[in-house]
Amino acid sequence: MRPKTNESWRIKAESAWRTAARCATLAQEADEKEERDYYIRMRDAWIGLANRCEFLDLPDDPLMASE
């Protein structure tokens, strides 16, 4: 289901950033290299999603963006 407003993209981006931060913490706490690498890959995936959501969080009215 696609979000209908820019606000929902912003909320999704914030959630993705929080999840990425949690994955980073878990990677630091991991004892084994495999586990640490897994959480680093997950962190990077969440960062990518957050960046895409922020890119989609564009003003509804292009004229409003220049004001």
N, C-alpha and C positions, 0 to 999 in steps of 0.2 A: 504494500500500500504506500503510495507516495504522499509525503506531507503536502499540505495545502498552503502553508504560509512560511515566510522567512523565519518566523519565530520558532517553528518546529525544527528547521535546519539548525538554528542556533542551539536549541536544546540538545539535539542529537550530537552536535560538535562538542558541547560541554561534557556530555556523558562519555563520549569517546576519549576526550582528553583525560578525564578522571580514570577511566579504565586503563589507558596507557600508563598513567602514573602508578597505578596499582601493580601493573605488570612489571614496571621498572623496579618497584620495591621488592616484589617477589623474586626478580632476577638477582638482586643484590643479596637477598636472604638465602638463595638456593645453595645447597652444599655441593651438588654434582654439576659438572659442566653441561651435561645433556639437558638437565632441568633449567639451568641458567640460560642456555642457548634458546630453549623453547620460549621462555618468558621474554627474551629479547626479541625474538621473531614476532611474538604476539604484540609486544609493545609497539614495534614498528608498523604492524598492520593497523593497530588502533590509531596511531599517529596519522597514517595515510588516510584513514576514514575521516578523522577529524579535519584534516586539511581539505578533503573533498567537500565535506559539509560546509566548511567556512567559505569555500569558493562558491557554493550554491546559495549562500546567504547574501544575496544581492538585493539592493533596494527595489521595491516594486515599481517605483516611478523614477526613471533615469534623470529627470529634471531635479528631483529632490536630492539626489546624490551630489549634485554640484553646488548646492546651497550651503 
